[in-house]
């Protein structure tokens, strides 16, 4: 692995479409189908590799192909994975490293851990050819020091660094909350926030008048509206939904519902009873957990939502 000061970076170019389909790829084996990275369906523009893991050093990250996944695939090495990153690049796709997940324990809460995060993330980007980083910390974060870490990482890697976030619904209810504050504090370098509109129960929307039940167009639109009206640009807001059976405990919707929510936000059409105060033609797109679950369920999410994104203004 390159050491700090000796990394040789393939400068990330961004290169993302106006409307973006993001999918998470499992670096583990579970009941969903196991996939080599190169076998991610072509509809996905941005692939988030799940997940980098914590080390004994606070803030520091490590990554390697999971042994269980390698065994399930009949052999899959770090070199194979790195080659697959290059293959996706050759197809015009981008690959980012996701930090966290449900069991993630990466903690950045002081200057030393922020430095460790930036140094180790930069080394992993250099080693594997990642285009950026995704923050999916579901056990809380410190917005001050995570912002410091991300700015330090961008200074090391370059302005093409993709920075994505995947907060839970509860984390984006109020701009004063840690995750929302982080998004606003790094708005100048932030690529996209793909909030997880699932596993959340009912939540207040931007009208603050009613609690909307998950699994509906109203829920998705009314909650996305909070971010759109509280400081994020439309091109920084994505809609995160599960890819069908097995992918989540609640909030699963048909892909057509995701398309309706995108239409409502971008065009003011196909809304439910809730209508946002304006339209947001630049809405960035959609994310799904996960590519593996989507393939397990017949690629319905990618094949329905991906083409629809191309029709948005």
N, C-alpha and C positions, 0 to 999 in steps of 0.2 A: 504493500500500500504506500502511496506517496506520503511524504511527511510534510508538515506545514513548512511553507517556504519553497517546496520543491514540486508542487502540483503542476501538472501540465493540463490545462483545461481545453476541452473542445468548447469554445465559446457558445453557449446556448443562443439560439437565434429567435426564440419565441415562436414565430411561425405558426401561430394558432389562427383558425378561422374566426370570422366575426361571431358566429353562433357555434357552440362547442358541445360535443358529447364526450363526457368523462366517464370512465369506468375503472373500478378497482380490480386489480389482479391479485389473486391469493398466492402468497408465498408460504403456503401451508396446505395441508390436506384436510378436508372435511367432507360432508356428504355431497357437496357440489362437485362437478366434474373438475379434474385437475388438467391444467393447460400449461404448455410451454408458452413463454411470453410471445413468441413469434406467431402463435396460433390465435391471438386476440383478433376477433372479427374486424373487418376493415372499416366498419361504420364508426368505430371509436377514434376520436381525434387525439385525446389525451388519456394516457394510461397511468393510474396511480398504483404503484407497487406497495402492497400492504404486507408487512410493515418493517420499518427500521426499529431496532430494539435498544433499550437502555443498556449501559454498562455499569460497572461499579463506580465510575466517575460521574458525579452529578452533571447532567446536561449532555454528556457524550453519547454518540450514536454508534451502532454497529449494524452491519447487514451482511447476509450471505444467503445462498439458496438453502432453504429449509431441508434438513435430511429426510423428513417424512415425505415432503413433496418430491424430492429427488428419487426416493425409492418408488413412490407411486407412479412416476413417469418412466421407470425403468432405467434411471440414470439421467441426471441433469446437474451439471456443474456450474460453478461461478463463471467459468469461461464460456459455457453454452449460453448462460443468461446474458453475459456481456455482448456476445455475438448477436443475440436476439434484440438487444437494445439497438444495436447498429442496423439490424434488419428493419426494425420499425422506423428508424430515422430515414432509411432509404425509401420508405413508403410515405414519407411526409408526416409521420406521427411523432408525438412527443411523449416522453416517459419521465415521470417524477417519482420521488421516493416519499412515501407517506410515513409520518411519524405519529405513533400512538395506537389508535384502535381501542376497543373496549377494555382490553387488559393492559394497555400501554402505561408505562411508569416513567417516561422521560420527564424530568423536572428541570425547569429553567427558572430559577428564582433569585439569582444574584449575578453579579458581574462575572464571577469565575465560571459558573455553569453556562452563562450566555456565550462566553468565549469558547468553552469546550464544545458546545453545540455547533457554533459556526465552524470551528476548526475541523471537527470530525465530519460534519455534513459536507464541507468542501472536499475533504479527502475522498468521501464516498462518491461524490459527483464526478471527481476526476477519475476515480478507479473504474466506475461502471458506465460513465457517459450519461448520467441522468441530466435532464433539462431543468430540474428544479426540485422543490420541496413542497409537501402538503402537510399542514398541521391539523391533525385529527385527534387531539388530546381530549379524551372524554372524562378526565378526572380533574379538570381545572387547569388554569394556567395563569401566570403572572404577565399581564400585558406589557408592563414596562420592560422587563428583561427579555421577554420573547421578541419584542420589537427590536431591542438592542441586538439580539442574536441574529435576527433576519437581516437587519441592515449590515451587520458585519459580514454575513455570508454573501450578500449581494456585492459588497465591496471586493470580496475575494474572487467571486466567480464572474461577475460582469452584469451589465444591465439587461441582458437577455434572460436572466434567471426567472423562471416561472415560480410564483408563490401562490399556492392555493390553500384554502382552509375548508374544513368540513365540520363545522360546529353542530351540536345537537340543537333541536328546535328551541329548547329552553334558554340556550346560550345567546340567542339572537332576539330575545323579547324586548330588550332595553339597551340603548346605547351606552348606559353606564356599566353594564356587565363586562366582565373581563374579556371575553372573546370578541364581543362587539367593539369594545374600546380598542382592542388590538387591531381589528380590521380598519377602523377609522384612523388610528395612529399611523398605520403604514399604507394608507390609501394611495399615496404617490408611487408605491412600488408593488402594490397588491394586484394579482392577476384576477382571481375569482374566489368567491365564497360560495361553496355548494352546501347549503344548510341541509341537514338530514330531516326531511319532512315525514318522519316515521318513528315508531317506537316512542311516542310522546304523549299520547292521550290528547284531550282537548286543550286548546290554547287560544289566547286573545289575539285578534288580528289588529291591523293598523287603525281600524275604526274604534278599538277599545270598547265596543258596544256588546260584543257577544263572544262566547267561547266556541270556536269552531272545532268540530270533530275531525280527527285525522282520517285520511282516506277519501277526501273529497276535493273537488276543484276549489270550493270556497276556502278550505283550510290552506291549501298551497298558495293561492293568490293572496289571501288576506295576510298571511305571515310573510311572504316575500315582500309585500307592500311595506312592511315595517322597515326593512333595510333600504328599500328604494326611496322612501320618504325621509329617512333619518341619516342620509349622508353618503351612502355608497352610490357609485355610478351604475347605471343599468348594465354596462358591460362587465361589472364586477359581481353580478348576482346570478347564481345558477340554482336550479331546482333539483335537490337530491331525493331520489325515490328508490325503493327496492325493486329488484328485477324479478319479482314474482315469487311463487311459493318457495318457502325455505329461507328466503333472504332476510326476513325480518319478522318480528313478533307482532307487529301491527303497522297499519298505514300503507299496506300494499294496495296499489291501484292498477287498473289496466293501463297499458301505455297510452291508450287513447285519452285518458284523463290527464296525463302529463302534457299531451299535445294541446288539450283544451286549455289548461292553465297557461301554457306558453302563448296561445292565441289571445287569451283574455288580457295578459300583461302586455303583449306586443301590439295588439290590434284593437282590443276592446270587444272581441267577438268570442263566442263560446263560453262566456262567463256563467257562473251559477248565480245565486241570489246576491252575492257580494260582488260589487264592481269597484275597482280601484279608482282613485280620484283623477287619474290621467293614464295615458298609455306609455309604455316604455319599449319602443321599437328596438333598442339596443340590448334588451335582456340577453344575457350571455348564452344560456343554454340549459342543459340538464346533466345530471350525474346519476349513476346508478351503483348501488351495492348489490351485486358486483358483476363483473364480466363473467366470472365462473358460474354464478347463479343464472345469469341470462342465458348462457350456452346450455346449461342444464334444463332450462325451460323453453328451449327452442328458438332463442335469439329474438323473442318478441319485442323486448325493449329497444335493442339496437336497430332492428329492422323497421320499427314503427316511429320511434322518436328521432333517430338519425336523419332519415330523409325529410322529416317534417321541419327540422331545424333549417334545412336549406331553403325552405319556402318563406321563412320569416323575413320581414323587411330589413 
